[in-house]
Amino acid sequence: MNVRSITANKRLLLFLGLAVVVGVLLVLGGPDILGLLIPLAVLYGAFRFVAGPLSRFMARIRVSIRWKIMAALALMTVLFFVVVVVNGAAMDYMHNNLHDIQALPTSEIRAEVNDLEDQQHGFVFDTLPLWG
Protein backbone atom coordinates (compact mmCIF):
# COMPACT_ATOMS: atom_id res chain seq x y z
CA MET A 1 0.00 0.00 0.00
CA ASN A 2 1.59 3.27 -1.11
CA VAL A 3 0.76 6.91 -0.50
CA ARG A 4 -1.29 7.24 -3.69
CA SER A 5 -3.61 4.40 -2.79
CA ILE A 6 -4.05 5.79 0.71
CA THR A 7 -4.95 9.28 -0.52
CA ALA A 8 -7.24 7.85 -3.21
CA ASN A 9 -9.17 5.88 -0.59
CA LYS A 10 -9.06 8.54 2.13
CA ARG A 11 -12.83 8.87 2.44
CA LEU A 12 -13.27 5.11 2.63
CA LEU A 13 -10.57 4.82 5.29
CA LEU A 14 -12.13 7.69 7.23
CA PHE A 15 -15.56 6.06 7.09
CA LEU A 16 -14.16 2.69 8.18
CA GLY A 17 -12.25 4.33 11.04
CA LEU A 18 -15.40 6.13 12.15
CA ALA A 19 -17.38 2.88 11.98
CA VAL A 20 -14.76 1.15 14.15
CA VAL A 21 -14.86 3.99 16.70
CA VAL A 22 -18.67 3.88 16.84
CA GLY A 23 -18.59 0.09 17.25
CA VAL A 24 -16.07 0.26 20.07
CA LEU A 25 -18.07 2.99 21.82
CA LEU A 26 -21.27 0.95 21.55
CA VAL A 27 -19.59 -2.16 22.94
CA LEU A 28 -17.85 -0.35 25.80
CA GLY A 29 -20.45 2.19 26.85
CA GLY A 30 -23.79 1.31 25.34
CA PRO A 31 -25.98 3.68 23.34
CA ASP A 32 -25.64 6.57 25.81
CA ILE A 33 -22.01 7.03 24.86
CA LEU A 34 -22.98 7.97 21.30
CA GLY A 35 -23.62 11.47 22.61
CA LEU A 36 -19.85 11.78 22.69
CA LEU A 37 -19.80 11.61 18.90
CA ILE A 38 -21.41 15.04 18.58
CA PRO A 39 -18.48 16.89 20.21
CA LEU A 40 -16.06 14.69 18.26
CA ALA A 41 -17.81 15.60 15.00
CA VAL A 42 -17.65 19.29 15.93
CA LEU A 43 -13.96 18.88 16.74
CA TYR A 44 -13.34 17.21 13.39
CA GLY A 45 -15.21 19.99 11.59
CA ALA A 46 -13.19 22.61 13.48
CA PHE A 47 -9.97 20.83 12.52
CA ARG A 48 -10.98 20.78 8.86
CA PHE A 49 -11.86 24.49 9.06
CA VAL A 50 -8.56 25.41 10.72
CA ALA A 51 -6.49 23.31 8.32
CA GLY A 52 -8.29 24.61 5.23
CA PRO A 53 -10.14 27.91 4.85
CA LEU A 54 -8.89 29.56 8.03
CA SER A 55 -5.22 28.93 7.26
CA ARG A 56 -5.65 30.33 3.73
CA PHE A 57 -7.45 33.38 5.13
CA MET A 58 -4.75 33.98 7.74
CA ALA A 59 -2.04 33.68 5.08
CA ARG A 60 -3.66 36.49 3.08
CA ILE A 61 -3.71 38.95 5.98
CA ARG A 62 -0.86 41.44 5.60
CA VAL A 63 0.34 41.30 9.21
CA SER A 64 3.51 39.77 10.61
CA ILE A 65 3.43 36.29 12.13
CA ARG A 66 4.11 37.82 15.56
CA TRP A 67 0.76 39.65 15.53
CA LYS A 68 -1.07 36.59 14.26
CA ILE A 69 0.35 34.51 17.11
CA MET A 70 -0.52 37.22 19.63
CA ALA A 71 -4.11 37.31 18.33
CA ALA A 72 -4.37 33.52 18.64
CA LEU A 73 -3.03 33.62 22.20
CA ALA A 74 -5.43 36.41 23.13
CA LEU A 75 -8.36 34.42 21.71
CA MET A 76 -7.29 31.33 23.67
CA THR A 77 -7.05 33.42 26.84
CA VAL A 78 -10.55 34.80 26.36
CA LEU A 79 -11.94 31.30 25.71
CA PHE A 80 -10.17 29.99 28.82
CA PHE A 81 -11.78 32.66 30.99
CA VAL A 82 -15.21 31.98 29.46
CA VAL A 83 -14.86 28.28 30.31
CA VAL A 84 -13.78 29.15 33.86
CA VAL A 85 -16.81 31.43 34.34
CA VAL A 86 -19.24 28.84 32.94
CA ASN A 87 -17.81 26.05 35.12
CA GLY A 88 -17.90 28.31 38.17
CA ALA A 89 -21.53 29.21 37.48
CA ALA A 90 -22.42 25.53 37.14
CA MET A 91 -20.75 24.72 40.47
CA ASP A 92 -22.49 27.65 42.14
CA TYR A 93 -25.85 26.51 40.75
CA MET A 94 -25.34 22.98 42.10
CA HIS A 95 -24.12 24.31 45.45
CA ASN A 96 -27.18 26.53 45.84
CA ASN A 97 -29.49 23.64 44.92
CA LEU A 98 -27.94 21.51 47.64
CA HIS A 99 -28.46 24.27 50.20
CA ASP A 100 -32.09 24.56 49.10
CA ILE A 101 -32.49 20.81 49.59
CA GLN A 102 -30.99 21.02 53.08
CA ALA A 103 -33.63 23.59 54.04
CA LEU A 104 -36.50 21.26 53.07
CA PRO A 105 -38.41 19.07 55.49
CA THR A 106 -37.21 15.49 55.73
CA SER A 107 -40.18 14.09 53.82
CA GLU A 108 -39.40 16.15 50.68
CA ILE A 109 -35.63 15.62 50.54
CA ARG A 110 -35.66 12.32 48.64
CA ALA A 111 -37.87 13.69 45.84
CA GLU A 112 -35.71 16.81 45.47
CA VAL A 113 -32.49 14.77 45.37
CA ASN A 114 -34.02 12.57 42.67
CA ASP A 115 -35.04 15.65 40.69
CA LEU A 116 -31.53 17.06 41.03
CA GLU A 117 -30.03 13.76 39.92
CA ASP A 118 -32.33 13.67 36.88
CA GLN A 119 -30.73 16.90 35.69
CA GLN A 120 -27.51 15.03 34.87
CA HIS A 121 -26.96 14.59 31.15
CA GLY A 122 -25.08 11.31 30.83
CA PHE A 123 -21.54 10.45 29.83
CA VAL A 124 -20.67 13.74 28.12
CA PHE A 125 -21.84 15.81 31.11
CA ASP A 126 -19.92 13.59 33.51
CA THR A 127 -16.66 13.93 31.55
CA LEU A 128 -16.82 17.70 30.88
CA PRO A 129 -14.51 18.54 33.83
CA LEU A 130 -11.87 16.30 32.25
CA TRP A 131 -12.11 18.22 28.97
CA GLY A 132 -11.54 21.57 30.70
One Martini backbone bead per residue (centre of mass of N, CA, C, O) as a GRO file, in nm:
protein
  132
    1MET     BB    1   0.093   0.039   0.027
    2ASN     BB    2   0.060   0.358  -0.084
    3VAL     BB    3   0.004   0.691  -0.096
    4ARG     BB    4  -0.199   0.693  -0.330
    5SER     BB    5  -0.400   0.481  -0.215
    6ILE     BB    6  -0.463   0.637   0.041
    7THR     BB    7  -0.568   0.907  -0.089
    8ALA     BB    8  -0.789   0.769  -0.267
    9ASN     BB    9  -0.911   0.621   0.019
   10LYS     BB   10  -0.983   0.831   0.246
   11ARG     BB   11  -1.290   0.812   0.287
   12LEU     BB   12  -1.301   0.512   0.347
   13LEU     BB   13  -1.108   0.516   0.590
   14LEU     BB   14  -1.274   0.716   0.756
   15PHE     BB   15  -1.533   0.548   0.770
   16LEU     BB   16  -1.407   0.296   0.901
   17GLY     BB   17  -1.297   0.440   1.151
   18LEU     BB   18  -1.573   0.541   1.249
   19ALA     BB   19  -1.705   0.260   1.275
   20VAL     BB   20  -1.509   0.154   1.487
   21VAL     BB   21  -1.561   0.367   1.703
   22VAL     BB   22  -1.864   0.315   1.733
   23GLY     BB   23  -1.839   0.016   1.809
   24VAL     BB   24  -1.668   0.054   2.063
   25LEU     BB   25  -1.865   0.243   2.211
   26LEU     BB   26  -2.103   0.043   2.220
   27VAL     BB   27  -1.959  -0.183   2.376
   28LEU     BB   28  -1.852  -0.010   2.626
   29GLY     BB   29  -2.123   0.212   2.672
   30GLY     BB   30  -2.340   0.218   2.487
   31PRO     BB   31  -2.578   0.442   2.364
   32ASP     BB   32  -2.496   0.694   2.546
   33ILE     BB   33  -2.203   0.741   2.411
   34LEU     BB   34  -2.295   0.881   2.138
   35GLY     BB   35  -2.285   1.177   2.247
   36LEU     BB   36  -1.973   1.202   2.189
   37LEU     BB   37  -1.987   1.243   1.873
   38ILE     BB   38  -2.059   1.539   1.855
   39PRO     BB   39  -1.795   1.669   1.957
   40LEU     BB   40  -1.617   1.515   1.754
   41ALA     BB   41  -1.745   1.639   1.500
   42VAL     BB   42  -1.680   1.931   1.572
   43LEU     BB   43  -1.375   1.890   1.590
   44TYR     BB   44  -1.338   1.798   1.298
   45GLY     BB   45  -1.454   2.054   1.168
   46ALA     BB   46  -1.250   2.247   1.297
   47PHE     BB   47  -1.001   2.119   1.172
   48ARG     BB   48  -1.080   2.163   0.878
   49PHE     BB   49  -1.101   2.472   0.901
   50VAL     BB   50  -0.810   2.529   1.000
   51ALA     BB   51  -0.662   2.369   0.759
   52GLY     BB   52  -0.805   2.550   0.547
   53PRO     BB   53  -0.960   2.839   0.529
   54LEU     BB   54  -0.812   2.977   0.768
   55SER     BB   55  -0.520   2.954   0.665
   56ARG     BB   56  -0.568   3.114   0.403
   57PHE     BB   57  -0.668   3.373   0.537
   58MET     BB   58  -0.416   3.427   0.718
   59ALA     BB   59  -0.213   3.447   0.477
   60ARG     BB   60  -0.353   3.717   0.352
   61ILE     BB   61  -0.270   3.870   0.585
   62ARG     BB   62  -0.090   4.188   0.641
   63VAL     BB   63   0.077   4.037   0.887
   64SER     BB   64   0.265   3.941   1.114
   65ILE     BB   65   0.326   3.655   1.293
   66ARG     BB   66   0.324   3.785   1.571
   67TRP     BB   67   0.027   3.895   1.559
   68LYS     BB   68  -0.109   3.625   1.507
   69ILE     BB   69  -0.018   3.490   1.769
   70MET     BB   70  -0.136   3.699   1.963
   71ALA     BB   71  -0.430   3.658   1.876
   72ALA     BB   72  -0.447   3.358   1.950
   73LEU     BB   73  -0.377   3.394   2.252
   74ALA     BB   74  -0.609   3.584   2.319
   75LEU     BB   75  -0.837   3.391   2.242
   76MET     BB   76  -0.758   3.165   2.441
   77THR     BB   77  -0.791   3.337   2.696
   78VAL     BB   78  -1.089   3.403   2.664
   79LEU     BB   79  -1.189   3.108   2.655
   80PHE     BB   80  -1.084   3.028   2.931
   81PHE     BB   81  -1.257   3.233   3.096
   82VAL     BB   82  -1.530   3.130   3.001
   83VAL     BB   83  -1.501   2.844   3.116
   84VAL     BB   84  -1.462   2.929   3.409
   85VAL     BB   85  -1.734   3.074   3.443
   86VAL     BB   86  -1.920   2.838   3.369
   87ASN     BB   87  -1.817   2.638   3.583
   88GLY     BB   88  -1.875   2.821   3.826
   89ALA     BB   89  -2.181   2.845   3.777
   90ALA     BB   90  -2.242   2.542   3.801
   91MET     BB   91  -2.140   2.508   4.092
   92ASP     BB   92  -2.324   2.722   4.219
   93TYR     BB   93  -2.591   2.592   4.141
   94MET     BB   94  -2.547   2.324   4.292
   95HIS     BB   95  -2.495   2.445   4.571
   96ASN     BB   96  -2.771   2.588   4.600
   97ASN     BB   97  -2.944   2.332   4.573
   98LEU     BB   98  -2.836   2.193   4.827
   99HIS     BB   99  -2.931   2.412   5.025
  100ASP     BB  100  -3.231   2.385   4.955
  101ILE     BB  101  -3.253   2.089   5.046
  102GLN     BB  102  -3.168   2.133   5.347
  103ALA     BB  103  -3.435   2.318   5.404
  104LEU     BB  104  -3.604   2.083   5.393
  105PRO     BB  105  -3.801   1.854   5.465
  106THR     BB  106  -3.761   1.520   5.505
  107SER     BB  107  -3.996   1.426   5.303
  108GLU     BB  108  -3.863   1.603   5.040
  109ILE     BB  109  -3.568   1.518   4.979
  110ARG     BB  110  -3.577   1.273   4.788
  111ALA     BB  111  -3.722   1.415   4.550
  112GLU     BB  112  -3.507   1.639   4.507
  113VAL     BB  113  -3.266   1.455   4.454
  114ASN     BB  114  -3.390   1.318   4.207
  115ASP     BB  115  -3.422   1.577   4.041
  116LEU     BB  116  -3.121   1.651   4.044
  117GLU     BB  117  -3.024   1.384   3.909
  118ASP     BB  118  -3.197   1.424   3.639
  119GLN     BB  119  -3.003   1.665   3.532
  120GLN     BB  120  -2.829   1.478   3.418
  121HIS     BB  121  -2.636   1.408   3.087
  122GLY     BB  122  -2.429   1.191   3.116
  123PHE     BB  123  -2.124   1.127   2.987
  124VAL     BB  124  -2.053   1.412   2.890
  125PHE     BB  125  -2.114   1.560   3.157
  126ASP     BB  126  -1.914   1.388   3.334
  127THR     BB  127  -1.647   1.470   3.136
  128LEU     BB  128  -1.608   1.785   3.126
  129PRO     BB  129  -1.380   1.834   3.341
  130LEU     BB  130  -1.163   1.686   3.165
  131TRP     BB  131  -1.168   1.891   2.920
  132GLY     BB  132  -1.075   2.152   3.093
   0.00000   0.00000   0.00000
